[in-house]
Each structure stands twice: as C-alpha cells, then as structure tokens.
C-alpha cells in the first residue's frame, strides 16, 4: 500500500512539477509586488499611520473623512479625475483604434515606420517628456507658443500656460493623448492585421458596402480580445496618470488644484504629509474605481 502511494506521488510529481516550476516565479513576483502591497494598503486604510509610530486602528474614520470632510478631494480631485478619465480614456482608446486601422491599410514598411513613430512617445519617461512640453508652453516670451502668438499680435503679454488653472488641465489632456499610443495600440494593430481578408469578401456579398460598415460588423467583432486588452490598458493608464500634471506645473499640489488627480492626492498625503493610513484609503478607492471600469470593459468586449 505504501509503495502504491509512493508510486502515485512520484507520478504526480513527475507530471505536475514542471508546470508548477514554470508558474512559481510569476506567482512569487505577483505575491511580492501586487498581492501583498494591495493587502497591506487595504489593512493600513483602517489605521492612522505616520510611517514612524506603529499603525493605530481607527476603523472607517479615513473613509468617512475622505467622503465627508475632505473638501479638496470632493471639490477638485474627484471632478478632475473624472473629467481627465472621460476625455483621455475613451478619447485615447478611439484614437488608438483609428490610427491602428489606418496603419493597417498601408504596406508593411511604411506601416512599421509610422507605428514606431506613434509608439515611441509612450516609451519616454513622463519627466523627460514634460521637458519638451515645458519648452513649448513656457510662460515667458521665449516659449514656442507664446513667441508664435506674440509674433502674430494675438496676445499682448506672455501667458503662464502651466501655472494657469484655466489651461493646465487642457494641456495635461493633450500631452497624455499624445503619449497614449502604447501596448494597447500595438495590440489593436496586431489584431487588425490578423483578420482574415476573406471575411471582408463574404461581407461584401452579404451587402456591406462601405468601410464604416466593415469596421462595425466585421473588424471590431473579429478582434474583441485585442479591443478588451486595449480598453483595460487605457483604463489603467488613465487612472494611474498624475505625474504629468506635477511635472508640467512643477508642484504638488498643482496650482489651485487645477490639475490635481487622485494619484497626486495619494502622493500629497502619503509622501508629503506622511499620513500613510489616509493615503492608503484613497488608494483603495482608486483601486475600486479601476476594477469597476475594468468590469464594464469586460462586459462590453467579452466573447459570446
């Protein structure tokens, strides 16, 4: 009986050990860098923790303060984040699909060149990228935009583009859209190139007569996995954005909280005020928002 058990164990180990061996590095990294930090943030959100003294349990106080007493969050941060997410998320997603679709119509060599040109801004660090845009939107007369407008006599004095609450959010949206052609864009391009051309021929026989009908009835249904991946990447990228506003304006909080997003609010309380428990509560709220929108994306592009 014992020999039978040893034989069964040996067979199981021989059959399954390699699979568990391949999964183990990913599982370890996932636990260290994702699961444990998320659990730690969730637990810290119920405490007062200043990073010096041990955490003190305070129940739901952080969440109550966030929703009822944090005027900055409710008046500026949350509306700014929603506005930024609504414009940059769907806007960048649609723009990525349209650009990928147009590139898919080109021959291989020019398609590759233009894809690299569009993808390259997403590989540039936000701080390095902001240097280029700071030069364009510089508040003195040497800034490219101010110099151009002054030369045309459209303005009489230089405009403080990056310090003005009137313009900062708009500039943040423009810069983020410019750099939003990342891996989601490449996934869409790959999905478009993988569609069987015979589907379009069959569609033409069934009455599809123009490109818009091809996109809605053939292209999008044929690349739902890539569309879902692009949607998830757009959602995550949009909600984790925040560094660009601080890098452009040079301060956190941003001028009059005009470009203050949830990520900036977390950094403000966590690393400037050292209220780690409260910052953890804000991060949990941000995580729940990302999960909600990811669920919506899954329902929209899930396979039937």
WOJOVEN-V666358 format. One record per residue. N is the residue number from 1. RES is the residue in one small letter. PHI is phi in radians with two decimals (999 if undefined). OMEGA is omega in whole degrees, -180 to 180 (999 if undefined). D_CENTER is the distance of its C-alpha to the mean C-alpha in Angstrom with 2 decimals. Layout:
n=N res=RES phi=PHI omega=OMEGA d_center=D_CENTER
n=N res=RES phi=PHI omega=OMEGA d_center=D_CENTER
//
This chain:
n=1 res=x phi=999 omega=180 d_center=57.05
n=2 res=x phi=-1.15 omega=178 d_center=55.39
n=3 res=x phi=-1.11 omega=177 d_center=55.38
n=4 res=x phi=-1.11 omega=179 d_center=53.74
n=5 res=x phi=-1.13 omega=179 d_center=50.94
n=6 res=x phi=-1.12 omega=179 d_center=50.49
n=7 res=x phi=-1.13 omega=178 d_center=50.48
n=8 res=x phi=-1.08 omega=178 d_center=47.87
n=9 res=x phi=-1.09 omega=-180 d_center=45.66
n=10 res=x phi=-1.13 omega=178 d_center=46.14
n=11 res=x phi=-1.12 omega=179 d_center=45.21
n=12 res=x phi=-1.07 omega=-179 d_center=42.04
n=13 res=x phi=-1.11 omega=-180 d_center=41.05
n=14 res=x phi=-1.14 omega=-177 d_center=41.81
n=15 res=x phi=-1.37 omega=-171 d_center=39.79
n=16 res=x phi=-1.81 omega=-173 d_center=36.73
n=17 res=x phi=-1.08 omega=-178 d_center=36.59
n=18 res=x phi=-1.11 omega=179 d_center=34.90
n=19 res=x phi=-1.10 omega=178 d_center=32.11
n=20 res=x phi=-1.13 omega=178 d_center=31.53
n=21 res=x phi=-1.13 omega=178 d_center=31.79
n=22 res=x phi=-1.21 omega=-177 d_center=28.95
n=23 res=x phi=-1.35 omega=-172 d_center=26.73
n=24 res=x phi=-0.98 omega=180 d_center=27.76
n=25 res=x phi=-1.05 omega=179 d_center=25.67
n=26 res=x phi=-1.12 omega=-179 d_center=22.40
n=27 res=x phi=-1.08 omega=180 d_center=23.55
n=28 res=x phi=-1.15 omega=179 d_center=24.53
n=29 res=x phi=-1.13 omega=178 d_center=21.29
n=30 res=x phi=-1.06 omega=-180 d_center=19.34
n=31 res=x phi=-1.15 omega=-175 d_center=21.80
n=32 res=x phi=-1.25 omega=-171 d_center=21.78
n=33 res=x phi=-1.76 omega=-179 d_center=18.13
n=34 res=x phi=-2.19 omega=-173 d_center=16.56
n=35 res=x phi=-1.10 omega=-178 d_center=19.41
n=36 res=x phi=-1.15 omega=177 d_center=21.57
n=37 res=x phi=-1.06 omega=179 d_center=19.04
n=38 res=x phi=-1.13 omega=178 d_center=17.74
n=39 res=x phi=-1.12 omega=179 d_center=21.44
n=40 res=x phi=-1.11 omega=178 d_center=22.43
n=41 res=x phi=-1.12 omega=179 d_center=19.97
n=42 res=x phi=-1.09 omega=180 d_center=21.26
n=43 res=x phi=-1.20 omega=-180 d_center=24.82
n=44 res=x phi=-1.18 omega=-179 d_center=24.46
n=45 res=x phi=-1.15 omega=178 d_center=23.17
n=46 res=x phi=-1.77 omega=-177 d_center=26.78
n=47 res=x phi=-2.33 omega=165 d_center=28.36
n=48 res=x phi=-1.78 omega=-175 d_center=29.19
n=49 res=x phi=-2.45 omega=-179 d_center=28.30
n=50 res=x phi=-1.82 omega=179 d_center=28.77
n=51 res=x phi=1.25 omega=178 d_center=28.21
n=52 res=x phi=-2.01 omega=178 d_center=31.97
n=53 res=x phi=-1.49 omega=179 d_center=33.84
n=54 res=x phi=-1.07 omega=179 d_center=33.24
n=55 res=x phi=-1.03 omega=178 d_center=30.90
n=56 res=x phi=-2.01 omega=-177 d_center=32.92
n=57 res=x phi=-1.12 omega=178 d_center=32.19
n=58 res=x phi=-2.31 omega=175 d_center=31.84
n=59 res=x phi=1.16 omega=-177 d_center=30.71
n=60 res=x phi=-1.60 omega=-175 d_center=28.46
n=61 res=x phi=-1.03 omega=-179 d_center=29.23
n=62 res=x phi=-1.05 omega=-180 d_center=25.75
n=63 res=x phi=-1.24 omega=178 d_center=24.31
n=64 res=x phi=-1.14 omega=178 d_center=27.35
n=65 res=x phi=-1.12 omega=-179 d_center=26.99
n=66 res=x phi=-1.06 omega=-174 d_center=23.31
n=67 res=x phi=-1.55 omega=-174 d_center=24.15
n=68 res=x phi=-2.11 omega=-173 d_center=27.62
n=69 res=x phi=-2.14 omega=-179 d_center=28.17
n=70 res=x phi=-1.46 omega=-177 d_center=25.02
n=71 res=x phi=-1.14 omega=180 d_center=25.58
n=72 res=x phi=-1.10 omega=-179 d_center=22.90
n=73 res=x phi=-1.13 omega=-175 d_center=20.20
n=74 res=x phi=-1.31 omega=-175 d_center=21.71
n=75 res=x phi=-1.56 omega=-175 d_center=22.76
n=76 res=x phi=-2.08 omega=-170 d_center=20.01
n=77 res=x phi=-1.12 omega=-178 d_center=16.88
n=78 res=x phi=-1.13 omega=176 d_center=16.34
n=79 res=x phi=-1.06 omega=178 d_center=17.33
n=80 res=x phi=-1.08 omega=-179 d_center=15.23
n=81 res=x phi=-1.14 omega=179 d_center=12.02
n=82 res=x phi=-1.13 omega=178 d_center=13.18
n=83 res=x phi=-1.06 omega=-180 d_center=14.22
n=84 res=x phi=-1.10 omega=-178 d_center=11.09
n=85 res=x phi=-1.19 omega=-178 d_center=9.02
n=86 res=x phi=-1.17 omega=-177 d_center=12.03
n=87 res=x phi=-1.44 omega=-175 d_center=12.47
n=88 res=x phi=-1.40 omega=-177 d_center=9.24
n=89 res=x phi=-1.08 omega=178 d_center=7.78
n=90 res=x phi=-1.08 omega=-180 d_center=11.25
n=91 res=x phi=-1.11 omega=178 d_center=12.41
n=92 res=x phi=-1.16 omega=180 d_center=10.11
n=93 res=x phi=-1.16 omega=179 d_center=10.62
n=94 res=x phi=-1.13 omega=179 d_center=14.33
n=95 res=x phi=-1.09 omega=179 d_center=14.63
n=96 res=x phi=-1.09 omega=180 d_center=13.36
n=97 res=x phi=-1.14 omega=-178 d_center=15.86
n=98 res=x phi=-1.13 omega=179 d_center=18.61
n=99 res=x phi=-1.16 omega=178 d_center=18.43
n=100 res=x phi=-1.11 omega=180 d_center=18.45
n=101 res=x phi=-1.13 omega=179 d_center=21.35
n=102 res=x phi=-1.17 omega=179 d_center=23.23
n=103 res=x phi=-1.15 omega=-180 d_center=22.94
n=104 res=x phi=-1.13 omega=180 d_center=24.24
n=105 res=x phi=-1.49 omega=-176 d_center=27.38
n=106 res=x phi=-1.56 omega=172 d_center=28.21
n=107 res=x phi=-1.11 omega=-169 d_center=30.39
n=108 res=x phi=-1.06 omega=-174 d_center=28.98
n=109 res=x phi=-1.16 omega=177 d_center=29.48
n=110 res=x phi=-1.10 omega=177 d_center=28.08
n=111 res=x phi=-1.09 omega=180 d_center=25.15
n=112 res=x phi=-1.12 omega=-179 d_center=24.34
n=113 res=x phi=-1.10 omega=-179 d_center=24.80
n=114 res=x phi=-1.18 omega=177 d_center=22.60
n=115 res=x phi=-1.11 omega=177 d_center=19.81
n=116 res=x phi=-1.13 omega=179 d_center=20.00
n=117 res=x phi=-1.10 omega=-179 d_center=20.10
n=118 res=x phi=-1.26 omega=-177 d_center=16.96
n=119 res=x phi=-1.40 omega=-173 d_center=15.03
n=120 res=x phi=-1.02 omega=179 d_center=16.46
n=121 res=x phi=-1.07 omega=-180 d_center=14.44
n=122 res=x phi=-1.23 omega=179 d_center=11.21
n=123 res=x phi=-1.51 omega=-178 d_center=13.57
n=124 res=x phi=-1.46 omega=179 d_center=14.78
n=125 res=x phi=-1.05 omega=-177 d_center=14.11
n=126 res=x phi=-1.03 omega=-179 d_center=12.85
n=127 res=x phi=-1.16 omega=179 d_center=16.35
n=128 res=x phi=-1.14 omega=180 d_center=18.19
n=129 res=x phi=-1.15 omega=-178 d_center=16.37
n=130 res=x phi=-1.15 omega=179 d_center=17.17
n=131 res=x phi=-1.06 omega=179 d_center=20.81
n=132 res=x phi=-1.11 omega=-178 d_center=21.10
n=133 res=x phi=-1.31 omega=175 d_center=19.87
n=134 res=x phi=-1.12 omega=177 d_center=21.99
n=135 res=x phi=-1.17 omega=180 d_center=24.93
n=136 res=x phi=-1.16 omega=-175 d_center=24.33
n=137 res=x phi=-1.80 omega=179 d_center=23.95
n=138 res=x phi=-1.00 omega=-174 d_center=26.44
n=139 res=x phi=-1.41 omega=178 d_center=28.54
n=140 res=x phi=-1.71 omega=-176 d_center=31.88
n=141 res=x phi=-1.30 omega=178 d_center=33.93
n=142 res=x phi=-1.50 omega=175 d_center=32.82
n=143 res=x phi=-1.09 omega=-173 d_center=29.23
n=144 res=x phi=-1.03 omega=-178 d_center=28.90
n=145 res=x phi=-1.21 omega=177 d_center=28.02
n=146 res=x phi=-1.10 omega=180 d_center=30.67
n=147 res=x phi=-1.09 omega=179 d_center=33.18
n=148 res=x phi=-1.15 omega=-179 d_center=32.70
n=149 res=x phi=-1.20 omega=177 d_center=33.11
n=150 res=x phi=-1.16 omega=-180 d_center=36.06
n=151 res=x phi=-1.14 omega=179 d_center=37.75
n=152 res=x phi=-1.63 omega=-178 d_center=37.66
n=153 res=x phi=1.02 omega=177 d_center=38.93
n=154 res=x phi=-1.44 omega=175 d_center=36.08
n=155 res=x phi=-2.32 omega=-178 d_center=35.57
n=156 res=x phi=-1.73 omega=-180 d_center=38.27
n=157 res=x phi=-2.54 omega=180 d_center=36.27
n=158 res=x phi=-1.03 omega=180 d_center=32.95
n=159 res=x phi=-1.78 omega=177 d_center=29.98
n=160 res=x phi=-1.43 omega=-173 d_center=27.76
n=161 res=x phi=-1.04 omega=-172 d_center=24.50
n=162 res=x phi=-1.53 omega=178 d_center=22.24
n=163 res=x phi=-1.94 omega=-178 d_center=24.40
n=164 res=x phi=-1.69 omega=177 d_center=24.95
n=165 res=x phi=-1.04 omega=-179 d_center=23.17
n=166 res=x phi=-1.25 omega=-173 d_center=24.02
n=167 res=x phi=-2.00 omega=-170 d_center=21.93
n=168 res=x phi=-1.05 omega=-178 d_center=19.21
n=169 res=x phi=-1.10 omega=179 d_center=16.56
n=170 res=x phi=-1.07 omega=179 d_center=17.47
n=171 res=x phi=-1.16 omega=177 d_center=17.18
n=172 res=x phi=-1.03 omega=-180 d_center=13.71
n=173 res=x phi=-1.14 omega=180 d_center=12.64
n=174 res=x phi=-1.08 omega=-179 d_center=14.74
n=175 res=x phi=-1.12 omega=-179 d_center=13.49
n=176 res=x phi=-1.19 omega=176 d_center=9.76
n=177 res=x phi=-1.09 omega=-180 d_center=11.02
n=178 res=x phi=-1.09 omega=-177 d_center=13.33
n=179 res=x phi=-1.83 omega=-173 d_center=10.96
n=180 res=x phi=-1.57 omega=-180 d_center=8.52
n=181 res=x phi=-1.48 omega=-177 d_center=11.10
n=182 res=x phi=-1.75 omega=-177 d_center=9.91
n=183 res=x phi=-1.16 omega=176 d_center=11.06
n=184 res=x phi=-1.10 omega=176 d_center=10.28
n=185 res=x phi=-1.10 omega=179 d_center=12.67
n=186 res=x phi=-1.15 omega=178 d_center=15.10
n=187 res=x phi=-1.12 omega=178 d_center=15.18
n=188 res=x phi=-1.12 omega=179 d_center=16.10
n=189 res=x phi=-1.10 omega=178 d_center=18.65
n=190 res=x phi=-1.12 omega=178 d_center=20.12
n=191 res=x phi=-1.11 omega=179 d_center=20.43
n=192 res=x phi=-1.13 omega=-179 d_center=22.19
n=193 res=x phi=-1.27 omega=-177 d_center=24.54
n=194 res=x phi=-1.58 omega=-179 d_center=25.38
n=195 res=x phi=-1.24 omega=-180 d_center=26.73
n=196 res=x phi=-1.20 omega=-180 d_center=30.51
n=197 res=x phi=-1.04 omega=-180 d_center=32.24
n=198 res=x phi=-1.14 omega=178 d_center=34.97
n=199 res=x phi=-1.12 omega=179 d_center=32.77
n=200 res=x phi=-1.22 omega=177 d_center=32.85
n=201 res=x phi=-1.13 omega=178 d_center=36.61
n=202 res=x phi=-1.15 omega=178 d_center=37.08
n=203 res=x phi=-1.12 omega=178 d_center=35.06
n=204 res=x phi=-1.11 omega=178 d_center=37.32
n=205 res=x phi=-1.21 omega=-180 d_center=40.32
n=206 res=x phi=-1.51 omega=175 d_center=38.95
n=207 res=x phi=1.98 omega=177 d_center=38.67
n=208 res=x phi=-1.28 omega=-169 d_center=35.22
n=209 res=x phi=-2.05 omega=-179 d_center=36.19
n=210 res=x phi=-2.52 omega=-175 d_center=33.19
n=211 res=x phi=-1.18 omega=-179 d_center=29.74
n=212 res=x phi=-1.12 omega=177 d_center=27.91
n=213 res=x phi=-1.15 omega=176 d_center=29.75
n=214 res=x phi=-1.07 omega=-179 d_center=28.89
n=215 res=x phi=-1.10 omega=-173 d_center=25.14
n=216 res=x phi=-1.35 omega=-174 d_center=25.34
n=217 res=x phi=-1.79 omega=-178 d_center=28.04
n=218 res=x phi=-2.17 omega=-172 d_center=27.58
n=219 res=x phi=-1.11 omega=-177 d_center=24.41
n=220 res=x phi=-1.10 omega=178 d_center=21.73
n=221 res=x phi=-1.08 omega=-178 d_center=23.86
n=222 res=x phi=-1.44 omega=-177 d_center=24.46
n=223 res=x phi=-2.29 omega=180 d_center=20.87
n=224 res=x phi=-1.04 omega=178 d_center=19.36
n=225 res=x phi=-1.05 omega=179 d_center=18.00
n=226 res=x phi=-1.21 omega=177 d_center=16.07
n=227 res=x phi=-1.14 omega=178 d_center=14.94
n=228 res=x phi=-1.14 omega=179 d_center=13.77
n=229 res=x phi=-1.06 omega=178 d_center=11.89
n=230 res=x phi=-1.09 omega=179 d_center=10.21
n=231 res=x phi=-1.14 omega=180 d_center=9.49
n=232 res=x phi=-1.11 omega=180 d_center=8.11
n=233 res=x phi=-1.13 omega=178 d_center=5.76
n=234 res=x phi=-1.16 omega=180 d_center=4.87
n=235 res=x phi=-1.13 omega=-179 d_center=5.00
n=236 res=x phi=-1.10 omega=-179 d_center=3.46
n=237 res=x phi=-1.11 omega=-179 d_center=0.54
n=238 res=x phi=-1.19 omega=-175 d_center=3.47
n=239 res=x phi=-1.32 omega=178 d_center=5.35
n=240 res=x phi=-1.58 omega=178 d_center=5.36
n=241 res=x phi=-1.18 omega=-179 d_center=6.25
n=242 res=x phi=2.85 omega=-179 d_center=9.99
n=243 res=x phi=-1.10 omega=-175 d_center=11.76
n=244 res=x phi=-1.16 omega=179 d_center=12.24
n=245 res=x phi=-1.14 omega=178 d_center=14.32
n=246 res=x phi=-1.17 omega=-179 d_center=16.39
n=247 res=x phi=-1.14 omega=-179 d_center=16.91
n=248 res=x phi=-1.25 omega=-177 d_center=18.08
n=249 res=x phi=-1.44 omega=179 d_center=20.31
n=250 res=x phi=1.43 omega=-179 d_center=21.42
n=251 res=x phi=-2.67 omega=172 d_center=21.52
n=252 res=x phi=-2.37 omega=7 d_center=19.94
n=253 res=x phi=-1.19 omega=176 d_center=20.53
n=254 res=x phi=-1.24 omega=-177 d_center=19.90
n=255 res=x phi=-0.92 omega=-179 d_center=23.08
n=256 res=x phi=0.92 omega=178 d_center=24.18
n=257 res=x phi=1.02 omega=-176 d_center=20.73
n=258 res=x phi=-1.19 omega=180 d_center=19.78
n=259 res=x phi=-2.03 omega=-177 d_center=16.29
n=260 res=x phi=-1.37 omega=178 d_center=15.94
n=261 res=x phi=-1.92 omega=-176 d_center=12.76
n=262 res=x phi=-1.06 omega=179 d_center=12.73
n=263 res=x phi=-1.07 omega=177 d_center=11.50
n=264 res=x phi=-1.12 omega=178 d_center=14.39
n=265 res=x phi=-1.12 omega=178 d_center=16.65
n=266 res=x phi=-1.12 omega=179 d_center=16.19
n=267 res=x phi=-1.13 omega=180 d_center=17.02
n=268 res=x phi=-1.05 omega=-178 d_center=19.84
n=269 res=x phi=-1.37 omega=-175 d_center=21.52
n=270 res=x phi=-1.42 omega=-171 d_center=20.83
n=271 res=x phi=-1.99 omega=175 d_center=21.67
n=272 res=x phi=-1.87 omega=179 d_center=23.72
n=273 res=x phi=-1.73 omega=179 d_center=25.65
n=274 res=x phi=1.02 omega=172 d_center=25.55
n=275 res=x phi=-1.73 omega=-172 d_center=25.24
n=276 res=x phi=-1.13 omega=180 d_center=23.33
n=277 res=x phi=-1.11 omega=179 d_center=24.24
n=278 res=x phi=-1.19 omega=177 d_center=22.92
n=279 res=x phi=-1.08 omega=178 d_center=19.64
n=280 res=x phi=-1.12 omega=178 d_center=19.37
n=281 res=x phi=-1.11 omega=178 d_center=20.06
n=282 res=x phi=-1.12 omega=180 d_center=17.26
n=283 res=x phi=-1.16 omega=177 d_center=14.82
n=284 res=x phi=-1.16 omega=176 d_center=16.39
n=285 res=x phi=-1.07 omega=178 d_center=15.87
n=286 res=x phi=-1.09 omega=178 d_center=12.12
n=287 res=x phi=-1.08 omega=179 d_center=12.24
n=288 res=x phi=-1.13 omega=178 d_center=14.47
n=289 res=x phi=-1.14 omega=179 d_center=12.35
n=290 res=x phi=-1.12 omega=179 d_center=9.48
n=291 res=x phi=-1.09 omega=179 d_center=12.52
n=292 res=x phi=-1.07 omega=-179 d_center=14.12
n=293 res=x phi=-1.23 omega=175 d_center=11.65
n=294 res=x phi=-1.15 omega=176 d_center=11.44
n=295 res=x phi=-1.10 omega=178 d_center=15.22
n=296 res=x phi=-1.11 omega=179 d_center=15.47
n=297 res=x phi=-1.13 omega=179 d_center=13.68
n=298 res=x phi=-1.11 omega=179 d_center=16.08
n=299 res=x phi=-1.18 omega=-177 d_center=19.00
n=300 res=x phi=-1.30 omega=-173 d_center=18.31
n=301 res=x phi=-2.02 omega=-180 d_center=18.10
n=302 res=x phi=-1.21 omega=179 d_center=20.15
n=303 res=x phi=-1.30 omega=179 d_center=23.24
n=304 res=x phi=-1.27 omega=999 d_center=26.48
//
